[in-house]
Amino acid sequence: CIAIGGDRFVGSVFIDNLLRLEKNPDVKYMILLGEVGGTEEYKVIEAIKEGKLTKPIIAWCIGTIAKHYDSGVQFGHAGASANDDRETAEAKNRAMAEAGIHVPESFNELPQVINEVYTKLYNEGIILEIAEPEINIVPKVRRPKQFICTISDDRGEEATYAGFPISSVAPPSTGKGIGDVISLLWFKKQYPKWATEFIETVLKTVADHGPAVSGAHNAKVTARAGKSVVEALVTGLLTIGPRFGGAIDGAAEYFKYANDNELTPKEFLAYMKKKGIPIPGIGHRIKSLKNPDLRVKGLMDFAAENFPATPLLDYARTVEALTTSKKENLILNVDGSIG
């Protein structure tokens, strides 16, 4: 089966492929499926008249329904429209039939014509008996497939999260929270209580950024367009990036780079200025030293009371001391304190 397409410019046309198949001794007959538009079928007719094509050809041009429309109809792509009467499907089917090509009365009769041509060639000994290939029988008892990954495993009596049975973390009686589940599914290990509580504190802190931010705006527009809750949610989530929500990743990346490379706050500011990137996690539109963000204070207090050490946060605060000396609102914001 050769699909050559029907656009205005194609790599090959009907006559190219039919002449090649004509020379192939294993090919006993050919089937051509054309369409409304173009004149390539007429080249096949000329080749038959000139004796270049001698093998039986079965053909049909689709698009005969176009005659039932008052105006010209284009079917799907550039080439599928008739520019004059000669390019209509009816005209080409009629011309091919007059040239001796096997053309059915309608597309529904195409299988019948194919069967008639095949049977005739078989009876004449041109087509030999074709041995049917052996068919593999599906066994009645199939081996069960057990799919696992490094995070979850559903083999055995109960599915697990990173080796922990779900019943050991899900019920309230276990004392586990969503932070414990995230630590198992994302980080593949059971984090200590201070770490899982920090995860939950972060989720509660950033659960809502208000109705005016880009993510919320896009979610509302999608919902008002009549889309489902899931589609609206996904639209908002896909907005997350460097200018919305992505500053957490950026703060973690750049503060860690600066701390690992022992850059002073002044050297770090010069480094970011050279890159032409505002420091992620620094700055707030409303909050400042005189009007601190209580969310940031809550996160910092939690870290100071529970974390064994906070080297990146300590470094970020030295950077904040330098940036706020230039402008009071260049404080460490929620993204920076989380990152």
Secondary structure as UniProt FT lines:
FT   HELIX           14..22
FT   TURN            25..26
FT   STRAND          30..35
FT   HELIX           40..49
FT   TURN            50..51
FT   STRAND          57..62
FT   HELIX           64..68
FT   TURN            78..79
FT   HELIX           85..87
FT   HELIX           89..98
FT   TURN            99..100
FT   HELIX           107..109
FT   HELIX           110..123
FT   TURN            124..125
FT   STRAND          152..153
FT   STRAND          160..161
FT   TURN            162..163
FT   STRAND          164..165
FT   HELIX           166..168
FT   HELIX           172..174
FT   HELIX           178..187
FT   HELIX           193..205
FT   HELIX           214..224
FT   TURN            225..226
FT   HELIX           229..237
FT   TURN            238..239
FT   TURN            242..243
FT   STRAND          244..245
FT   HELIX           247..260
FT   TURN            261..262
FT   HELIX           265..275
FT   TURN            280..281
FT   HELIX           294..306
FT   HELIX           311..326
FT   TURN            328..329
FT   HELIX           334..338
//
